[in-house]
Amino acid sequence: MLDLQATYRLSRYVFMHVVDCELVLESAISNIQFKIGNNAILTLLLALTRPFRPSDLLAGRSTNEQATVEAFLKMCDVHGLLSAVGVDGLAEEEVNHFSHWEFHDLLFHTRSRFGKTLVSVGATMRFLDSFPPEPCQKEPGTFAELISLSHPDLERKRANDVSFTSVLESRRSRYGLGALTADQLGEFLYRTCRITGESEAPLPLDKFLKKVYPSGGSLHSLEIYVAISACTEIDQGLYYYSGATHVLGLIRKFDPDVAQIFERAKQSVGGLPSDPPVVFVLSARFRRTAWKYQSIAYRALLMEVGGLYQTMYLVATAMGLAPCAIGCGDSAHFAALIGSDYYMETSVGEFILGGRNPEVEKPGMHK
């Protein structure tokens, strides 16, 4: 309940944005939407960004103004838009159960699950009447070079692979700097990223893809790019992997821009003495997923990344290689590198792979 003599501050989880040509006030912790219809409200909100006492805000106003401002403050308090400020100057949300939540993380969490959002969630196909869905496979580009990769003998693998339990229990993140062979790279991509089949999809979707890892709605919006620094029989550079034909297409040879992928990868794992042999860049075609799913499109893409990460980890472990997922990469740089529209396709995950090098596997690094 609002205390007129207490001190408050506007919550750091409050934000404003445009909805249907109107400015709307919302909060990451509440499902309220409050339309900002005049400059007086904007002026009042600006005053609330600093610690204040409601009684001070009401002083000197007319009776009608006091009633309006007090009603607005009570509304803000009820819906969590205000945070009480202690004698130490800290807002309550900075020391209680909200303290560990960054604004963007909490907003992403509350707006992509049921319970705290007024927006529809799920397969609403909200763009059905606006534009057609993206095709199940990306249009092939023009590549300077095409490299056909070897196909592993899966029947032999089924007979000779170590047990699933052994692979699962021994999976660890490892920083391997040993060069890969072309056969190893081909086998790894074939077992993790190839298209294993297609199935019919209801119109207007064209087809559903099948792969060995799961994807929301079988949309498989991820694209795989392979940055190579050390792989026998394959030149250094950045390549696109076609999961349909099991072929690498050269996008650009190794240059300072491609080198930046490796520099970022080395930094992300705490520093390595040399470039990892291969960095896989997982790129998302956002509109393919967003065309079908509302509020959860990006969540679905990140879950797909997680599924592919685990698949890569397990296959690399079974092959005796050194795999490691990377926590973050430079999406703006990658979009410029492949010449894409950042908001249509860019990187959402990175994964390094190399041959085992026990000497660079520092104690305690295995995740």
C-alpha positions as a printed Julia matrix, in Angstrom:
367×3 Matrix{Float64}:
  0.0     0.0     0.0
  1.32    3.4    -0.97
  2.76    5.35    1.99
  2.65    9.07    1.25
  5.58    9.74    3.6
  7.82    6.91    2.38
 10.45    7.26   -0.33
 10.07    5.57   -3.71
 11.67    5.42   -7.13
 10.38    4.27  -10.49
 11.3     0.61  -10.97
 14.2    -0.16  -13.27
 11.95   -2.73  -14.97
  9.58   -0.06  -16.32
  9.76    0.73  -20.02
  7.84    2.62  -22.68
  7.32    1.68  -26.29
  4.97    2.35  -29.19
  1.94    0.07  -29.63
 -0.57    0.8   -32.4
  0.65    4.4   -32.74
  0.36    5.05  -28.99
  3.02    5.36  -26.32
  2.52    2.63  -23.74
  4.04    2.2   -20.28
  4.77   -1.38  -19.16
  6.86   -3.3   -16.67
  8.78   -6.54  -16.93
  7.22   -7.68  -13.64
  3.59   -6.83  -14.38
  1.14   -7.36  -17.22
 -0.26   -3.84  -17.05
 -0.3    -1.56  -20.09
 -0.8     2.12  -19.38
 -1.25    4.52  -22.3
  0.73    7.76  -22.05
 -1.66   10.32  -23.51
 -0.22   13.7   -22.53
  2.92   15.58  -21.59
  1.87   15.88  -17.94
  2.24   12.11  -17.46
  5.65   12.16  -19.16
  6.77   14.99  -16.88
  5.54   13.09  -13.85
  7.32    9.91  -14.91
 10.54   11.85  -15.32
 10.21   13.05  -11.73
  9.7     9.46  -10.54
 13.09    8.33  -11.84
 14.75    9.93   -8.78
 13.89    9.11   -5.15
 10.74   10.99   -4.11
  8.07   11.16   -1.44
  4.47   11.11   -2.7
  3.57   13.84   -0.24
  6.16   16.14   -1.83
  4.76   15.46   -5.3
  1.25   16.29   -4.12
  2.19   19.49   -2.31
  1.21   22.7    -4.03
 -1.16   21.06   -6.5
 -4.85   21.73   -6.83
 -7.32   19.3    -5.27
 -8.13   17.75   -8.64
 -4.48   17.43   -9.57
 -3.69   15.83   -6.22
 -6.44   13.24   -6.71
 -5.19   12.41  -10.22
 -1.52   12.15   -9.24
 -2.27   10.12   -6.12
 -4.46    7.7    -8.1
 -1.65    7.3   -10.64
  0.94    6.65   -7.94
 -1.31    4.08   -6.26
 -1.79    2.33   -9.59
  1.98    2.28  -10.08
  2.5     0.9    -6.57
 -0.11   -1.86   -6.93
  1.41   -3.08  -10.19
  5.04   -2.97   -9.05
  6.1     0.05  -11.06
  7.5     1.71   -7.93
 10.28    0.45   -5.68
 10.62    1.62   -2.09
 13.94    3.3    -1.25
 15.61    2.58    2.09
 17.54    4.95    4.34
 20.74    3.68    2.69
 19.52    5.06   -0.63
 19.08    1.63   -2.19
 15.86    0.69   -3.92
 14.17   -2.39   -2.49
 14.43   -4.22   -5.83
 18.22   -3.85   -5.68
 18.48   -5.99   -2.54
 15.5    -8.37   -2.62
 14.57  -11.26   -4.94
 14.79   -8.97   -7.99
 18.41   -7.98   -7.38
 19.91  -10.66   -9.63
 17.63   -9.93  -12.59
 18.91   -7.67  -15.36
 16.15   -5.8   -17.17
 16.48   -7.59  -20.5
 16.7   -11.04  -18.9
 13.56  -10.55  -16.81
 11.63   -9.05  -19.72
 12.61  -11.97  -21.95
 11.54  -14.44  -19.26
  8.17  -12.88  -18.45
  7.2   -12.07  -22.02
  8.01  -15.48  -23.49
  6.0   -17.58  -21.05
  2.39  -17.61  -19.9
  1.36  -15.73  -16.77
  2.77  -12.2   -17.04
  2.05  -11.1   -20.6
 -1.03   -9.71  -22.29
  0.27  -10.7   -25.73
 -0.63  -14.02  -27.35
  1.92  -16.8   -26.88
  2.5   -19.74  -29.19
  1.84  -20.8   -32.77
 -0.47  -17.92  -33.71
  0.88  -17.59  -37.29
  0.35  -13.86  -36.89
  1.83  -13.02  -40.3
 -0.41  -15.4   -42.22
 -2.1   -12.53  -44.08
  0.95  -10.27  -44.26
  3.68  -12.17  -46.09
  4.57  -15.79  -46.94
  6.68  -17.93  -44.61
 10.38  -18.37  -45.24
 11.34  -21.5   -47.21
 12.48  -24.53  -45.23
 15.93  -24.28  -46.78
 17.92  -21.14  -47.4
 18.39  -20.15  -51.01
 21.84  -21.37  -52.11
 24.31  -18.58  -52.62
 27.15  -18.23  -55.08
 30.34  -19.65  -53.65
 33.92  -19.24  -54.79
 34.51  -22.94  -54.17
 32.49  -26.03  -53.26
 33.98  -28.85  -51.2
 32.24  -32.22  -51.04
 32.7   -33.84  -47.64
 33.13  -37.54  -46.96
 30.2   -39.6   -45.69
 30.85  -41.78  -42.62
 29.72  -45.4   -42.55
 26.87  -45.12  -40.04
 26.24  -48.87  -39.96
 29.82  -49.39  -38.88
 29.47  -46.6   -36.35
 26.38  -48.23  -34.89
 28.29  -51.45  -34.42
 31.51  -49.97  -33.03
 30.56  -46.77  -31.19
 31.04  -46.7   -27.44
 27.85  -46.89  -25.42
 25.55  -43.9   -25.12
 25.94  -43.93  -21.35
 29.73  -43.79  -21.66
 29.52  -40.87  -24.08
 27.02  -39.0   -21.93
 28.98  -39.47  -18.71
 32.34  -38.53  -20.24
 31.15  -35.4   -22.06
 33.2   -32.36  -21.09
 34.13  -29.01  -22.57
 37.69  -29.23  -23.82
 39.94  -26.77  -25.62
 41.61  -28.9   -28.29
 44.11  -27.23  -30.61
 45.07  -30.26  -32.7
 44.23  -29.87  -36.39
 41.22  -31.79  -37.67
 41.3   -33.94  -40.77
 38.85  -33.36  -43.59
 37.33  -36.77  -42.85
 36.82  -35.87  -39.19
 35.13  -32.59  -40.11
 32.96  -34.35  -42.68
 31.94  -37.05  -40.22
 31.19  -34.52  -37.49
 28.97  -32.37  -39.71
 27.22  -35.39  -41.19
 26.39  -36.79  -37.77
 25.24  -33.48  -36.28
 23.92  -31.04  -38.88
 22.83  -32.79  -42.05
 19.2   -32.91  -43.18
 18.06  -36.48  -42.65
 14.69  -36.11  -44.35
 11.67  -33.99  -45.14
  7.96  -34.24  -44.46
  4.91  -32.47  -45.8
  3.73  -29.38  -43.95
  0.3   -27.74  -43.95
 -0.05  -24.81  -46.34
  1.26  -22.18  -46.6
  4.41  -23.79  -45.14
  6.36  -25.71  -47.76
  8.0   -28.59  -45.89
  9.25  -29.64  -42.49
 12.87  -30.67  -42.18
 14.24  -33.58  -40.19
 17.59  -33.49  -38.44
 19.14  -35.42  -35.56
 18.5   -32.57  -33.11
 15.08  -31.07  -32.22
 13.64  -27.79  -33.45
 10.47  -25.94  -32.47
  7.75  -26.88  -34.94
 10.33  -28.8   -37.05
 11.2   -25.44  -38.61
 14.98  -25.82  -38.26
 15.78  -22.15  -38.72
 19.47  -22.51  -37.86
 22.15  -22.28  -40.53
 25.66  -23.64  -39.99
 28.82  -21.75  -40.94
 32.28  -23.21  -40.49
 35.33  -21.04  -39.81
 38.47  -23.12  -40.41
 42.01  -22.37  -39.29
 43.54  -25.87  -39.19
 41.98  -28.73  -41.15
 43.97  -30.95  -43.49
 42.99  -30.73  -47.17
 40.7   -27.74  -46.57
 42.01  -24.18  -46.84
 41.55  -21.65  -44.09
 38.47  -19.49  -44.41
 34.75  -19.14  -43.7
 32.39  -21.69  -45.25
 28.67  -22.32  -45.4
 27.54  -25.89  -44.71
 24.71  -27.32  -46.8
 22.9   -29.9   -44.73
 21.06  -31.13  -47.83
 24.12  -31.88  -50.0
 26.8   -32.27  -47.31
 28.97  -29.69  -49.03
 31.0   -26.7   -47.84
 30.7   -23.48  -49.83
 33.56  -20.99  -49.48
 32.26  -17.56  -48.46
 35.63  -15.87  -48.04
 39.22  -16.91  -47.53
 41.01  -16.27  -44.26
 41.43  -12.53  -43.75
 41.38  -10.13  -40.78
 37.57  -10.21  -40.63
 37.48  -14.02  -40.51
 40.36  -13.95  -38.02
 38.15  -11.92  -35.69
 35.87  -14.95  -35.26
 38.82  -16.86  -33.85
 39.99  -13.95  -31.7
 36.53  -13.67  -30.16
 36.43  -17.44  -29.58
 39.79  -17.39  -27.81
 38.69  -14.52  -25.57
 35.39  -16.22  -24.75
 37.1   -19.29  -23.29
 39.6   -17.32  -21.24
 42.46  -17.22  -23.72
 44.13  -19.88  -25.87
 47.74  -19.98  -27.16
 46.56  -20.34  -30.76
 43.41  -20.34  -32.88
 41.01  -23.25  -32.37
 41.05  -25.44  -35.49
 37.35  -24.94  -36.24
 34.68  -22.55  -35.02
 31.11  -23.4   -35.94
 28.86  -20.35  -36.13
 25.16  -21.08  -35.64
 23.12  -18.47  -37.45
 19.33  -18.07  -37.23
 16.85  -17.11  -39.92
 14.6   -15.29  -37.48
 11.59  -14.73  -39.69
 11.1   -18.46  -40.37
 10.45  -19.03  -36.66
  8.75  -15.68  -35.93
  6.26  -16.2   -38.78
  4.72  -19.09  -36.86
  5.46  -18.34  -33.21
  4.49  -15.24  -31.26
  6.28  -14.15  -28.07
  8.38  -17.34  -28.0
 10.21  -17.17  -31.35
 13.59  -16.2   -29.92
 13.16  -18.57  -26.98
 12.49  -21.41  -29.45
 15.63  -20.52  -31.42
 17.81  -20.55  -28.31
 16.37  -23.91  -27.27
 17.25  -25.21  -30.73
 20.8   -23.92  -30.23
 20.95  -25.83  -26.94
 19.76  -29.01  -28.6
 22.4   -28.69  -31.3
 25.09  -27.89  -28.73
 24.38  -31.12  -26.86
 24.32  -33.1   -30.1
 27.7   -31.62  -31.06
 29.11  -32.38  -27.63
 28.03  -36.02  -27.7
 29.22  -36.69  -31.26
 32.57  -35.01  -30.58
 32.96  -37.08  -27.41
 32.18  -40.29  -29.3
 34.77  -39.31  -31.93
 37.46  -38.54  -29.35
 37.59  -34.85  -30.23
 37.68  -31.74  -28.06
 34.42  -29.71  -28.13
 33.47  -26.5   -26.35
 30.38  -24.29  -26.66
 31.06  -20.56  -26.49
 28.94  -18.28  -24.33
 28.75  -15.3   -26.68
 29.84  -13.98  -30.06
 29.7   -10.84  -32.19
 26.45  -10.96  -34.15
 26.93   -7.56  -35.78
 30.35   -8.52  -37.1
 29.07  -11.85  -38.39
 26.12  -10.3   -40.23
 28.53   -7.92  -41.97
 30.83  -10.84  -42.73
 28.2   -12.87  -44.59
 26.43   -9.82  -46.02
 23.1   -10.44  -44.29
 20.47   -8.16  -42.78
 21.19   -8.34  -39.02
 17.47   -8.57  -38.26
 16.83  -11.35  -40.79
 19.81  -13.62  -40.17
 22.83  -13.52  -37.91
 24.7   -15.59  -35.34
 23.08  -16.87  -32.14
 25.69  -19.43  -31.05
 29.3   -20.53  -31.52
 31.05  -23.86  -30.93
 34.74  -24.73  -31.2
 36.17  -28.1   -32.14
 39.67  -29.51  -32.33
 41.8   -32.55  -31.74
 42.57  -33.47  -28.14
 45.54  -31.61  -26.61
 45.89  -32.66  -22.95
 48.62  -30.05  -22.44
 46.19  -27.16  -23.0
 43.35  -28.71  -21.01
 43.81  -26.78  -17.8
 42.69  -28.3   -14.47
 39.14  -27.35  -13.57
 38.23  -26.17  -17.07
 36.05  -29.13  -17.98
 32.41  -28.14  -17.86
